[in-house]
Amino acid sequence: LLLSLPAVTSPCNILKCNSEYLAATSGSHHPGTEEVPEFCTALRAYAHCTRSTARTCRGDLAYHSAVHGIDDLMVQHNCSKDGPTSQPRLRTLPPGDSQERSDSPEICHYEKSFHKHSATPNYTHCGLFGDPHLRTFTDSFQTCKVQGAWPLIDNNYLNVQVTNTPVLPGSTATATSKLTIIFKSFQECVDQKVYQAEMDELPAAFADGSKNGGDKHGANSLKITEKVSGQHIEIQAKYIGTTIVVRQVGRYLTFAVRMPEEVVNAVEDRDNQGLYLCLRGCPLNQQIDVQSFRSPQATEGRTRRKGPILPAAPEAFTYETATAKCREKLPVEDLYFQSCVFDLLTTGDVNFMLAAYYAFEDVKMLHSNKDKLHLYERTRDLAPSNAAPSRRPRALLALWAALLCLSRWWSVLL
């Protein structure tokens, strides 16, 4: 996972002002009537940006062209010079490495960047817990192998990478043993910050010992709060409207995030981007079909096959004892309950029951749609070998029989 290093910039930052304005207006200079208020706000933000860099851009032709262009557009669209000067939405802002100070606090508070004429942000949730189970930003639910290091989130503002290791020697069951979060430097809000957690080490600070975003004007828009020492931390990144919850349950880590859709989709080239589990889900060859774990008969066969492994676990569960144990914390038999049963059968570790319980507690806190808290249908693309039998031969047989009957009936008439 590569770190995003600050770019070298010239003293005159007019190109930065230009790119932010063009991104905010999608390159359009002729907005519709309903878009004029937002267009005027973008123009005022553009003017504010040019004023902040005026001293270093006095001899720059691009700067003077921008200043005159702003004045002309203000007149053309009847924009007042007084009014909201919120920055362009984060959907369009580049990662940013500006060292300038801003007089506008909105830039470091995502929700405040949405003025009264804009729609409210739409928040999404992603979580990873247990053996491991993944709930994506689109509410797909998968159980995966994904052993080793995998990118969980990778966009213009932050990267999250998890490392999953085998729970028991020789077993395919894995769980998250390491987590790395990189918050990229963003304008005058935060410096680049790295957070790392491992088994038995859940720090309440970034890797450099700090608990906020550094020395910039809006540094407090990024904060770490310790909820339970060594067990539960929360990271608030207000400048991108994001909340992250990291827990250690037993020996392993869980991860949950609440993030605006605009930040989720802030990637350079979504079509050609590499894997990003929270957005794309686990690769097909890394997904586990857990349907067979639902019946007592399957459990008996699995116990016989995994005889040499299960005794190493703290406790060997049957299907009945696993379901009874999971009902203690998860009374609704949704996918979190099923994940709990699956984990107890594969690991024998009761801490995985708690991991499923806390994962659902985090969903209740972070998910914006309370009607989607419980999920009941797993999302798993079927491989060709697992695809449902084709109905085409049966349909062809029916058609052939019908034609045969018709031909006989026709021969009788003749």
C-alpha positions in Angstrom: 0.0 0.0 0.0 1.6 3.2 -1.2 1.6 6.4 0.8 0.4 9.5 -0.9 3.2 12.0 -0.7 2.6 15.8 -1.0 3.2 17.2 -4.5 5.6 20.0 -5.1 3.7 23.1 -5.9 4.7 26.5 -7.4 4.3 29.7 -5.3 1.3 30.7 -7.4 -1.7 28.4 -6.8 -4.0 29.7 -9.5 -4.0 26.2 -11.2 -5.4 24.8 -8.0 -8.2 27.4 -7.9 -8.9 26.7 -11.6 -9.2 23.0 -11.1 -11.4 23.3 -8.0 -13.8 25.6 -9.8 -14.0 23.5 -13.0 -14.6 20.4 -10.9 -17.3 22.1 -8.9 -19.1 23.2 -12.0 -18.3 20.1 -14.1 -16.7 22.4 -16.7 -20.1 24.1 -17.5 -20.2 27.9 -17.9 -24.0 28.0 -18.8 -25.9 26.5 -15.9 -29.6 26.0 -15.9 -31.9 28.2 -13.9 -32.2 25.7 -11.0 -28.4 25.4 -10.9 -27.6 29.2 -10.6 -27.4 29.4 -6.8 -24.9 26.6 -6.6 -23.0 28.0 -9.6 -22.8 31.4 -7.9 -21.5 29.7 -4.7 -18.8 28.0 -6.8 -17.9 31.4 -8.3 -17.6 33.0 -4.9 -15.4 30.1 -3.7 -13.3 30.6 -6.9 -12.9 34.4 -6.1 -12.0 33.6 -2.5 -9.3 31.2 -3.7 -7.8 33.7 -6.1 -7.7 36.4 -3.4 -5.8 34.1 -1.1 -3.1 33.6 -3.7 -3.1 37.2 -5.1 0.3 38.1 -3.5 2.2 35.3 -5.2 0.4 35.6 -8.5 0.7 39.3 -9.4 2.8 38.6 -12.5 0.9 35.5 -13.6 -1.3 35.9 -16.8 -3.4 32.9 -15.9 -4.2 34.6 -12.5 -5.3 37.9 -14.1 -7.4 36.0 -16.7 -9.1 34.1 -13.9 -9.9 37.3 -12.0 -11.4 39.0 -15.0 -13.3 35.9 -15.9 -14.9 35.6 -12.5 -16.1 39.2 -12.6 -17.6 38.7 -16.0 -19.4 35.5 -14.9 -20.7 37.2 -11.8 -22.3 39.9 -13.8 -23.6 37.5 -16.5 -25.4 35.3 -14.0 -26.4 38.1 -11.5 -24.4 36.5 -8.7 -24.0 38.6 -5.6 -20.4 38.9 -4.2 -21.9 38.4 -0.7 -23.2 35.0 0.2 -22.1 31.4 0.8 -18.5 30.7 -0.2 -18.5 27.0 0.7 -15.9 25.0 -1.1 -16.7 22.5 -3.9 -18.2 19.2 -2.7 -15.7 16.5 -1.8 -16.8 14.5 -4.8 -14.9 16.8 -7.0 -12.0 18.0 -4.8 -8.6 16.5 -5.4 -6.7 15.1 -2.4 -5.1 18.5 -2.0 -1.8 19.4 -0.4 -2.3 23.1 0.1 -0.5 24.7 3.0 -2.7 27.8 2.8 -4.9 28.9 5.7 -8.6 29.4 5.1 -11.0 31.9 6.7 -13.9 29.5 5.9 -14.4 26.7 8.5 -16.8 24.9 6.1 -13.9 23.3 4.1 -13.0 21.1 7.1 -16.5 20.1 7.9 -18.1 17.9 5.2 -21.8 18.5 6.2 -21.3 22.3 6.3 -20.0 22.2 2.7 -23.6 21.4 1.7 -25.4 24.7 1.6 -29.2 25.0 1.8 -29.7 24.5 -2.0 -27.9 21.1 -2.0 -29.3 17.7 -1.2 -28.2 16.2 2.1 -25.3 13.7 1.9 -26.2 10.0 1.5 -24.2 7.9 3.9 -23.1 4.3 3.4 -21.6 1.6 5.7 -19.0 -1.1 5.3 -18.0 -3.6 8.0 -15.5 -6.5 8.3 -15.6 -9.0 11.2 -15.2 -12.6 12.2 -14.0 -15.3 9.8 -14.1 -12.7 8.0 -17.5 -11.5 7.0 -17.9 -8.5 4.8 -20.8 -6.1 4.4 -20.1 -3.8 1.5 -21.1 -0.2 0.9 -24.0 -1.5 -1.2 -25.2 -3.9 1.6 -23.9 -7.0 -0.1 -22.9 -9.6 2.5 -20.2 -12.2 1.9 -18.0 -14.6 3.8 -14.5 -14.7 2.4 -11.1 -16.3 2.8 -8.9 -13.3 1.8 -5.8 -14.6 3.6 -2.9 -12.1 3.8 -3.1 -8.4 3.0 -6.1 -6.9 1.2 -7.2 -3.3 0.5 -10.6 -2.6 2.2 -10.9 1.0 1.1 -8.8 2.9 -1.5 -10.0 6.4 -2.6 -8.7 9.9 -2.9 -8.9 10.6 0.8 -7.9 7.5 2.7 -6.6 3.9 2.3 -7.5 1.0 4.6 -5.7 -2.3 4.4 -6.4 -5.4 6.5 -4.2 -8.5 7.0 -6.0 -11.8 7.7 -4.3 -14.8 9.2 -5.4 -18.4 9.9 -7.3 -18.8 13.1 -6.1 -22.5 13.6 -3.2 -24.3 12.0 -4.3 -26.1 8.9 -7.7 -24.4 8.8 -9.2 -22.2 6.1 -10.8 -20.0 8.8 -9.1 -16.6 8.9 -9.6 -13.4 10.9 -8.2 -9.9 10.8 -4.9 -9.6 12.7 -3.7 -6.2 11.4 -5.2 -3.0 10.2 -3.6 0.1 8.6 -5.5 3.3 7.9 -3.9 6.1 5.9 -5.6 9.5 6.0 -4.1 11.5 3.1 -3.1 15.1 3.5 -6.1 17.3 2.7 -5.9 21.0 1.9 -5.7 23.1 5.1 -7.5 20.5 7.2 -5.1 17.6 8.0 -1.6 16.4 7.4 -1.2 12.8 6.3 -1.8 10.5 9.3 -1.3 6.8 9.7 -3.2 4.6 12.1 -2.0 1.0 12.8 -3.6 -1.7 15.0 -2.5 -5.3 15.5 -3.5 -8.3 17.7 -3.2 -7.2 21.4 -2.3 -3.7 20.3 -5.1 -1.2 19.7 -3.6 2.2 20.2 -5.6 5.4 20.9 -3.3 7.5 18.7 -1.8 7.7 15.3 1.6 6.2 14.5 3.3 9.5 15.3 1.7 9.7 18.7 -0.8 12.4 17.8 -4.5 12.2 18.3 -5.6 14.8 15.7 -4.8 15.9 12.1 -1.6 17.7 12.8 -0.6 21.4 12.7 -3.0 22.6 10.0 -5.9 25.1 10.5 -8.5 22.4 10.6 -6.5 19.7 12.4 -9.3 19.0 14.9 -11.5 17.8 12.0 -9.6 14.4 12.4 -9.7 12.9 15.9 -9.2 9.6 17.7 -11.2 8.8 20.8 -10.6 5.8 23.0 -14.0 4.3 24.0 -12.7 1.2 25.9 -9.0 0.9 26.6 -7.4 -1.7 24.4 -10.8 -2.8 23.0 -12.6 0.0 21.2 -11.5 3.2 19.4 -13.4 5.6 17.2 -11.9 7.9 14.6 -13.9 11.0 13.4 -12.8 12.5 10.1 -15.3 15.4 9.8 -13.6 16.9 6.8 -14.8 13.9 4.8 -17.9 13.1 6.9 -16.5 9.8 7.9 -16.6 7.7 11.2 -14.5 4.6 11.7 -14.9 2.1 14.5 -12.1 -0.4 15.3 -12.4 -3.1 18.0 -10.4 -5.9 19.3 -12.6 -8.8 20.2 -10.7 -11.7 21.6 -7.4 -11.8 19.6 -8.8 -10.3 16.4 -9.9 -7.0 15.0 -13.2 -5.7 13.6 -13.7 -2.7 11.3 -16.8 -0.6 10.6 -17.1 2.7 8.7 -19.8 5.3 7.9 -18.9 7.3 4.8 -20.7 9.6 2.3 -21.3 8.1 -1.1 -19.3 11.0 -2.7 -16.2 10.0 -0.7 -16.8 6.3 -1.3 -16.8 6.9 -5.1 -13.9 9.5 -5.1 -11.5 7.3 -7.1 -9.4 8.3 -10.0 -10.6 5.6 -12.4 -13.3 3.4 -11.0 -13.5 1.2 -14.0 -9.8 0.3 -14.1 -9.2 0.5 -10.4 -7.8 -2.5 -8.5 -9.6 -4.4 -5.8 -11.4 -2.4 -3.1 -13.3 -4.9 -1.0 -15.8 -2.4 0.6 -16.8 -1.2 -2.8 -16.4 -4.3 -5.0 -16.7 -7.2 -2.6 -14.4 -10.2 -2.4 -13.3 -11.9 -5.6 -15.4 -14.9 -6.6 -12.5 -17.3 -5.9 -12.2 -15.9 -2.4 -15.9 -16.3 -1.4 -17.1 -19.1 0.8 -20.4 -20.8 0.3 -21.8 -21.2 3.8 -25.1 -22.8 2.8 -23.9 -26.2 3.9 -23.2 -24.9 7.4 -26.9 -24.5 8.1 -27.9 -28.1 8.7 -27.0 -30.5 11.5 -26.1 -33.2 8.9 -23.5 -31.0 7.3 -22.0 -30.3 10.7 -21.6 -34.0 11.5 -19.8 -34.6 8.2 -17.6 -31.5 8.7 -16.7 -32.6 12.2 -15.5 -36.0 10.9 -13.5 -34.3 8.1 -11.9 -31.7 10.4 -11.3 -34.1 13.3 -7.6 -33.3 13.6 -8.3 -29.5 13.7 -11.2 -29.0 15.9 -9.6 -30.3 19.2 -7.1 -27.4 19.0 -10.0 -25.0 19.3 -11.2 -23.8 22.8 -14.5 -25.6 22.3 -16.0 -27.9 19.7 -19.5 -26.8 18.9 -22.3 -28.8 17.3 -24.9 -27.1 15.1 -27.4 -27.1 18.0 -25.0 -25.7 20.6 -23.7 -23.1 18.2 -27.2 -21.8 17.4 -28.1 -21.7 21.0 -25.0 -19.8 21.9 -25.5 -17.2 19.2 -29.1 -16.6 20.2 -27.8 -15.3 23.5 -26.6 -12.2 21.8 -28.3 -12.2 18.4 -31.9 -13.1 18.8 -32.8 -12.3 15.2 -31.7 -15.1 12.8 -30.3 -12.8 10.2 -26.9 -13.0 8.5 -25.1 -11.7 11.6 -26.6 -14.7 13.5 -25.7 -17.1 10.7 -22.2 -15.7 10.6 -21.9 -16.3 14.4 -23.0 -19.9 13.9 -20.6 -20.4 11.0 -17.7 -19.0 13.1 -18.4 -21.1 16.1 -18.5 -24.2 14.0 -15.2 -23.4 12.2 -13.2 -22.0 15.1 -14.8 -23.1 18.3 -14.0 -19.6 19.7 -16.8 -17.9 21.6 -15.2 -14.5 21.0 -16.4 -14.8 17.4 -20.0 -14.6 18.8 -19.0 -11.3 20.4 -17.5 -10.1 17.2 -20.8 -10.7 15.3 -22.7 -9.0 18.1 -20.5 -5.9 18.2 -20.5 -5.8 14.3 -24.3 -5.5 14.4 -24.1 -2.9 17.2 -21.8 -0.8 15.0 -24.3 -1.2 12.1 -27.1 0.1 14.3 -24.9 3.2 15.1 -23.5 3.8 11.7 -26.0 2.7 9.0 -28.2 5.6 7.8 -31.1 3.4 6.7 -32.6 1.7 9.8 -34.8 -0.5 7.6 -31.6 -2.3 6.3 -30.0 -3.2 9.6 -30.8 -6.8 9.3 -29.8 -8.7 6.1 -31.2 -12.1 5.3 -29.9 -13.0 1.8 -26.2 -13.5 1.2 -24.7 -12.0 -1.9 -22.5 -14.4 -3.8 -22.0 -14.6 -7.6 -22.3 -18.1 -8.7 -19.4 -19.7 -10.5 -20.2 -21.6 -13.7 -19.8 -24.9 -11.7 -22.2 -23.6 -9.1 -24.7 -22.2 -11.5 -28.3 -23.4 -11.4 -29.1 -26.1 -13.9 -30.3 -24.7 -17.2 -33.9 -24.9 -18.0 -33.3 -24.9 -21.8 -33.2 -28.7 -22.3 -36.5 -29.1 -20.4 -38.1 -26.3 -22.5 -36.8 -27.9 -25.7 -38.2 -31.2 -24.7 -41.6 -29.7 -24.1 -41.5 -27.9 -27.5 -40.6 -31.2 -29.2 -43.5 -33.0 -27.5 -45.9 -30.3 -28.6 -44.7 -30.5 -32.2 -45.0 -34.2 -32.2 -48.7 -34.0 -31.0 -49.4 -31.4 -33.6 -48.0 -33.5 -36.4 -50.0 -36.5 -35.3 -53.2 -34.4 -35.2 -52.5 -33.0 -38.6 -51.9 -36.5 -40.1 -55.4 -37.6 -38.7 -57.0 -34.6 -40.4 -55.4 -35.5 -43.7 
